[in-house]
Amino acid sequence: MKKQSKPANARDRLTTALFIIYLIVLYWVLILKLGVQFSYMKKRSVNLVPFSEPAIFTAENILNTMIFIPLGLYAGILFRKWTFGKKLLSCLLLSLLVEGLQYIFRLGAFDVTDIVTNTLGGLIGLLLFKGIDKAFNNSVRAQNFINIIAASGTVLIILFFVLLKMNLLPIRYQ
């Protein structure tokens, strides 16, 4: 069995740690709804018709897509040996899990549109990873670049949520 060098182990550990933080944030945003009780949360509903609203490019659809882009990036890095289809399937399955948990625990609707937009975000992330990997023509440099961007984004999103919870932003969500 071939041993990895220490920098590779450190790089992989950083990527894994950032991925775990991303999953925690994803859980807090999509399942715990940022700790806010919304009026619709007591009702269970199912929407099996994708994009049944007249406007496709709603803020919710765009945000659902954006929040799953990092999943595709992390899948590209962490599961390099998986096929593209398997990585995309993992994005779809995580989206199905989130929607199912929202329905089961009455935290939101089971919405096919969300599954499509979440999976689209994962697809965009996977394609971004492929593009970055190809641009650097070196998987180590590509992973380092993505780790720097991901670490910066993680710090900013955590700072945003801390400031939001402390009511130090002009945005009120409570």
Backbone as numpy.savetxt, mean C-alpha at the origin, in Angstrom:
# Nx Ny Nz CAx CAy CAz Cx Cy Cz
25.04 -23.75 0.69 24.19 -22.56 0.69 25.07 -21.32 0.69
24.78 -20.41 -0.22 25.57 -19.19 -0.37 25.14 -18.15 0.67
26.12 -17.59 1.40 25.82 -16.57 2.39 25.79 -15.20 1.72
24.86 -14.36 2.17 24.81 -13.00 1.65 25.83 -12.15 2.40
26.30 -11.12 1.75 27.21 -10.20 2.43 26.43 -9.37 3.44
27.16 -8.79 4.38 26.50 -7.99 5.42 25.71 -6.81 4.85
26.27 -6.07 3.86 25.46 -4.97 3.30 24.14 -5.46 2.69
24.17 -6.62 2.04 22.93 -7.15 1.46 21.93 -7.48 2.55
22.42 -8.07 3.63 21.53 -8.39 4.75 20.94 -7.11 5.36
21.78 -6.08 5.53 21.31 -4.82 6.09 20.30 -4.16 5.16
20.58 -4.20 3.87 19.67 -3.61 2.88 18.33 -4.34 2.88
18.40 -5.67 2.91 17.16 -6.46 2.93 16.39 -6.25 4.24
17.12 -6.13 5.34 16.44 -5.88 6.63 15.74 -4.52 6.62
16.41 -3.51 6.04 15.79 -2.19 5.94 14.54 -2.26 5.07
14.63 -2.92 3.94 13.46 -3.05 3.06 12.33 -3.76 3.79
12.65 -4.83 4.49 11.63 -5.59 5.24 11.02 -4.72 6.34
11.84 -3.98 7.06 11.33 -3.10 8.12 10.40 -2.03 7.54
10.81 -1.43 6.43 9.96 -0.42 5.78 8.65 -1.03 5.30
8.71 -2.26 4.79 7.51 -2.97 4.34 6.56 -3.23 5.51
7.11 -3.64 6.64 6.27 -3.90 7.83 5.62 -2.61 8.30
6.37 -1.51 8.32 5.80 -0.22 8.70 4.70 0.16 7.72
4.93 -0.04 6.43 3.91 0.24 5.41 2.64 -0.57 5.69
2.79 -1.85 6.00 1.61 -2.70 6.28 0.86 -2.22 7.52
1.59 -1.77 8.52 0.95 -1.23 9.74 0.17 0.03 9.40
0.77 0.94 8.62 0.08 2.16 8.20 -1.14 1.82 7.36
-0.98 0.86 6.45 -2.09 0.42 5.61 -3.24 -0.10 6.47
-2.92 -0.90 7.47 -3.92 -1.44 8.40 -4.61 -0.30 9.15
-3.82 0.66 9.63 -4.38 1.74 10.42 -5.29 2.63 9.56
-4.90 2.85 8.32 -5.69 3.70 7.43 -6.94 2.98 6.91
-6.77 1.76 6.41 -7.87 1.07 5.73 -8.77 0.25 6.65
-8.22 -0.30 7.71 -9.03 -1.12 8.61 -9.48 -0.30 9.83
-8.56 0.39 10.46 -8.91 1.17 11.65 -9.42 2.56 11.31
-9.37 2.94 10.02 -9.90 4.23 9.54 -9.33 5.41 10.32
-8.03 5.35 10.62 -7.33 6.42 11.34 -7.90 6.64 12.75
-8.61 5.66 13.27 -9.19 5.78 14.60 -10.45 6.61 14.65
-11.07 6.85 13.51 -12.28 7.67 13.44 -13.49 6.77 13.23
-14.57 7.04 13.94 -15.83 6.32 13.75 -16.67 7.09 12.74
-16.95 6.48 11.62 -17.78 7.10 10.60 -19.20 6.54 10.72
-20.19 7.32 10.32 -21.59 6.91 10.46 -21.92 5.65 9.65
-21.26 5.45 8.53 -21.56 4.30 7.68 -20.99 2.99 8.24
-20.22 3.05 9.30 -19.51 1.87 9.77 -20.41 0.82 10.40
-21.59 1.15 10.80 -22.48 0.17 11.44 -23.26 -0.65 10.43
-23.24 -0.24 9.18 -23.99 -0.94 8.14 -23.05 -1.75 7.27
-23.48 -2.95 6.95 -22.71 -3.76 6.01 -23.28 -3.54 4.62
-22.40 -3.33 3.67 -22.87 -3.20 2.30 -21.86 -3.82 1.35
-22.37 -4.20 0.20 -21.54 -4.83 -0.83 -21.83 -4.15 -2.15
-20.77 -3.76 -2.85 -20.92 -3.23 -4.20 -20.14 -4.14 -5.13
-20.85 -4.89 -5.95 -20.21 -5.82 -6.87 -20.11 -5.27 -8.30
-20.56 -4.02 -8.49 -20.49 -3.39 -9.80 -19.33 -2.39 -9.78
-18.25 -2.70 -10.49 -17.11 -1.77 -10.46 -17.43 -0.45 -11.16
-16.95 0.61 -10.57 -17.09 1.97 -11.11 -18.55 2.30 -11.43
-19.43 2.00 -10.47 -20.85 2.27 -10.65 -21.18 3.76 -10.52
-20.23 4.53 -9.98 -20.43 5.97 -9.89 -20.17 6.60 -11.26
-20.83 7.72 -11.54 -20.62 8.35 -12.85 -19.17 8.80 -13.08
-18.50 9.27 -12.03 -17.12 9.74 -12.18 -16.15 8.63 -11.76
-15.26 8.28 -12.64 -14.27 7.24 -12.34 -13.12 7.81 -11.53
-12.69 9.03 -11.87 -11.54 9.63 -11.21 -11.95 10.42 -9.97
-12.50 9.71 -8.99 -12.86 10.35 -7.74 -11.63 10.37 -6.83
-11.66 11.22 -5.83 -10.55 11.30 -4.88 -10.34 9.94 -4.21
-11.42 9.26 -3.88 -11.30 7.95 -3.23 -10.60 6.94 -4.14
-10.97 6.91 -5.41 -10.33 5.97 -6.34 -8.85 6.28 -6.53
-8.53 7.56 -6.63 -7.13 7.96 -6.80 -6.32 7.62 -5.55
-6.89 7.89 -4.37 -6.18 7.57 -3.12 -6.03 6.07 -2.94
-7.06 5.30 -3.29 -6.96 3.84 -3.20 -5.85 3.32 -4.09
-5.72 3.90 -5.27 -4.65 3.49 -6.17 -3.29 3.86 -5.58
-3.18 5.08 -5.11 -1.89 5.57 -4.60 -1.41 4.80 -3.38
-2.33 4.43 -2.49 -1.91 3.79 -1.25 -1.38 2.37 -1.48
-1.70 1.78 -2.63 -1.21 0.43 -2.93 0.02 0.42 -3.84
0.47 1.58 -4.32 1.68 1.63 -5.14 2.90 1.10 -4.37
3.08 1.49 -3.10 4.23 0.94 -2.37 4.19 -0.59 -2.26
3.00 -1.17 -2.20 2.91 -2.63 -2.12 3.56 -3.27 -3.35
3.31 -2.72 -4.52 3.93 -3.23 -5.73 5.44 -3.06 -5.72
5.91 -1.92 -5.23 7.36 -1.69 -5.13 8.00 -2.71 -4.19
7.40 -2.88 -3.01 7.96 -3.84 -2.04 7.88 -5.27 -2.57
6.80 -5.62 -3.24 6.67 -6.97 -3.82 7.78 -7.19 -4.85
8.06 -6.16 -5.65 9.12 -6.27 -6.64 10.48 -6.54 -6.01
10.76 -5.87 -4.90 12.05 -6.03 -4.24 12.12 -7.33 -3.43
11.13 -7.53 -2.58 11.20 -8.62 -1.60 10.91 -9.99 -2.18
10.17 -10.04 -3.27 9.79 -11.33 -3.84 10.33 -11.45 -5.27
11.60 -11.17 -5.43 12.24 -11.17 -6.75 12.08 -12.49 -7.49
12.05 -13.59 -6.77 11.98 -14.90 -7.42 10.56 -15.23 -7.90
9.58 -14.49 -7.42 8.20 -14.72 -7.85 8.01 -14.19 -9.27
7.07 -14.78 -9.98 6.72 -14.26 -11.30 5.95 -12.95 -11.13
5.89 -12.18 -12.19 5.14 -10.92 -12.17 3.68 -11.20 -11.80
3.11 -12.24 -12.39 1.72 -12.60 -12.12 1.48 -12.95 -10.66
2.41 -13.63 -10.05 2.28 -14.01 -8.64 2.35 -12.77 -7.74
3.22 -11.84 -8.10 3.33 -10.59 -7.33 2.03 -9.79 -7.45
1.50 -9.70 -8.67 0.24 -8.98 -8.88 -0.90 -9.67 -8.15
-0.91 -10.99 -8.16 -1.93 -11.75 -7.44 -1.85 -11.47 -5.94
-0.65 -11.30 -5.40 -0.53 -10.98 -3.98 -1.14 -9.61 -3.67
-1.01 -8.66 -4.59 -1.65 -7.34 -4.41 -3.16 -7.48 -4.42
-3.68 -8.27 -5.35 -5.11 -8.52 -5.42 -5.62 -9.20 -4.15
-4.90 -10.21 -3.67 -5.32 -10.94 -2.48 -5.30 -10.07 -1.22
-4.29 -9.20 -1.11 -4.26 -8.29 0.04 -5.44 -7.32 -0.03
-5.76 -6.85 -1.22 -6.92 -5.97 -1.39 -8.21 -6.68 -1.02
-8.35 -7.93 -1.46 -9.54 -8.72 -1.09 -9.62 -8.91 0.42
-8.49 -9.16 1.06 -8.45 -9.31 2.51 -8.92 -8.04 3.20
-8.40 -6.90 2.75 -8.79 -5.61 3.35 -10.30 -5.39 3.19
-10.81 -5.59 1.99 -12.24 -5.38 1.74 -13.08 -6.36 2.56
-12.63 -7.60 2.65 -13.35 -8.60 3.44 -13.37 -8.24 4.91
-12.24 -7.77 5.45 -12.19 -7.38 6.86 -13.08 -6.16 7.13
-13.10 -5.23 6.19 -13.98 -4.07 6.36 -15.43 -4.50 6.44
-15.81 -5.46 5.62 -17.18 -5.95 5.62 -17.49 -6.73 6.89
-16.63 -7.66 7.24 -16.86 -8.53 8.40 -16.97 -7.71 9.68
-16.07 -6.75 9.86 -16.05 -5.96 11.09 -16.84 -4.65 10.99
-17.62 -4.51 9.94 -18.47 -3.33 9.72 -17.66 -2.03 9.79
-16.57 -2.03 9.05 -15.69 -0.86 9.02 -15.75 -0.14 7.69
-16.53 -0.66 6.79 -16.65 -0.09 5.47 -17.34 -1.10 4.57
-17.54 -0.72 3.36 -18.24 -1.58 2.40 -17.24 -2.50 1.70
-17.73 -3.65 1.29 -16.97 -4.51 0.39 -17.26 -3.98 -1.00
-16.25 -3.38 -1.61 -16.47 -2.66 -2.87 -15.50 -3.16 -3.93
-16.03 -3.68 -5.02 -15.22 -4.19 -6.11 -14.39 -3.07 -6.74
-14.91 -1.86 -6.75 -14.14 -0.73 -7.28 -12.85 -0.56 -6.48
-12.94 -0.69 -5.16 -11.75 -0.58 -4.32 -10.75 -1.68 -4.65
-11.24 -2.89 -4.88 -10.35 -4.00 -5.22 -9.62 -3.70 -6.53
-10.36 -3.19 -7.51 -9.76 -2.86 -8.80 -8.72 -1.74 -8.65
-9.08 -0.67 -7.94 -8.16 0.46 -7.81 -6.95 0.10 -6.94
-7.16 -0.69 -5.89 -6.04 -1.14 -5.06 -5.08 -1.99 -5.88
-5.63 -2.92 -6.65 -4.80 -3.80 -7.47 -4.09 -2.99 -8.55
-4.76 -1.99 -9.10 -4.12 -1.10 -10.07 -2.92 -0.40 -9.44
-3.07 0.03 -8.19 -1.95 0.65 -7.47 -0.78 -0.32 -7.34
-1.09 -1.57 -6.99 -0.04 -2.59 -6.91 0.64 -2.80 -8.25
-0.16 -2.81 -9.33 0.38 -2.97 -10.68 1.31 -1.80 -11.03
0.88 -0.59 -10.72 1.71 0.59 -10.98 3.03 0.48 -10.21
2.95 0.05 -8.94 4.16 -0.14 -8.14 5.10 -1.17 -8.74
4.53 -2.27 -9.21 5.35 -3.31 -9.85 6.02 -2.79 -11.11
5.27 -2.03 -11.91 5.84 -1.46 -13.14 6.89 -0.40 -12.82
6.65 0.39 -11.78 7.65 1.37 -11.34 8.93 0.66 -10.93
8.78 -0.43 -10.18 9.95 -1.19 -9.76 10.73 -1.70 -10.97
10.00 -2.27 -11.94 10.66 -2.77 -13.15 11.41 -1.64 -13.86
10.78 -0.47 -13.95 11.41 0.68 -14.60 12.64 1.15 -13.85
12.55 1.24 -12.54 13.70 1.67 -11.72 14.82 0.65 -11.82
14.47 -0.61 -11.73 15.45 -1.69 -11.83 16.17 -1.64 -13.18
15.40 -1.41 -14.23 15.98 -1.34 -15.59 16.83 -0.07 -15.74
16.37 1.05 -15.18 17.10 2.32 -15.30 18.47 2.24 -14.62
18.51 1.61 -13.45 19.78 1.48 -12.73 20.64 0.36 -13.29
19.98 -0.61 -13.94 20.68 -1.77 -14.50 21.53 -2.47 -13.44
21.07 -2.34 -12.19 21.79 -2.92 -11.05 20.77 -3.05 -9.92
20.45 -4.26 -9.54 19.38 -4.46 -8.56 19.74 -3.89 -7.19
21.03 -3.88 -6.84 21.45 -3.32 -5.54 21.21 -1.82 -5.52
21.63 -1.13 -6.58 21.40 0.32 -6.64 19.91 0.65 -6.68
19.16 -0.14 -7.43 17.71 0.08 -7.50 17.07 -0.07 -6.12
17.46 -1.11 -5.40 16.90 -1.32 -4.06 17.32 -0.21 -3.13
18.58 0.22 -3.19 19.03 1.34 -2.35 18.23 2.60 -2.64
18.01 2.89 -3.93 17.25 4.07 -4.33 15.82 3.99 -3.77
15.18 2.85 -3.95 13.81 2.68 -3.46 13.77 2.77 -1.94
14.78 2.20 -1.27 14.83 2.29 0.20 14.95 3.73 0.67
15.74 4.53 -0.02 15.89 5.95 0.36 14.56 6.67 0.19
13.90 6.46 -0.95 12.60 7.10 -1.19 11.57 6.60 -0.18
11.56 5.28 0.06 10.59 4.69 1.00 10.82 5.16 2.42
12.08 5.25 2.84 12.39 5.72 4.19 11.96 7.18 4.36
12.24 7.99 3.35 11.82 9.40 3.40 10.30 9.50 3.46
9.63 8.76 2.61 8.16 8.76 2.61 7.58 8.25 3.91
8.21 7.23 4.49 7.75 6.67 5.77 7.86 7.71 6.88
8.98 8.40 6.93 9.16 9.45 7.95 8.11 10.54 7.76
7.89 10.96 6.52 6.91 12.03 6.26 5.49 11.60 6.61
5.11 10.36 6.27 3.74 9.92 6.56 3.53 9.76 8.07
4.55 9.27 8.77 4.43 9.13 10.22 4.35 10.52 10.86
5.17 11.45 10.39 5.10 12.83 10.89 3.71 13.42 10.63
3.19 13.21 9.43 1.86 13.70 9.08 0.80 13.13 10.03
0.84 11.83 10.27 -0.15 11.21 11.15 -0.01 11.67 12.60
1.22 11.86 13.07 1.44 12.36 14.43 0.86 13.77 14.55
1.18 14.63 13.59 0.65 16.00 13.61 -0.87 16.01 13.48
-1.40 15.11 12.68 -2.85 15.01 12.52 -3.51 14.60 13.83
-2.96 13.58 14.49 -3.52 13.10 15.76 -3.40 14.16 16.87
-2.36 14.98 16.80 -2.17 16.02 17.80 -2.93 17.30 17.46
-3.71 17.26 16.38 -4.48 18.43 15.92 -3.59 19.64 15.66
-2.43 19.41 15.09 -1.51 20.49 14.79 -1.52 20.85 13.31
-2.45 20.29 12.56 -2.60 20.61 11.14 -3.94 21.30 10.92
-4.05 22.09 9.84 -5.33 22.74 9.56 -6.41 21.76 9.12
-6.05 20.49 8.96 -7.00 19.45 8.55 -7.62 18.84 9.81
-8.91 18.69 9.81 -9.59 18.02 10.94 -10.32 16.81 10.41
-10.04 15.66 11.01 -10.70 14.44 10.55 -11.56 13.84 11.64
-11.61 14.46 12.79 -12.37 13.88 13.90 -13.80 14.40 13.92
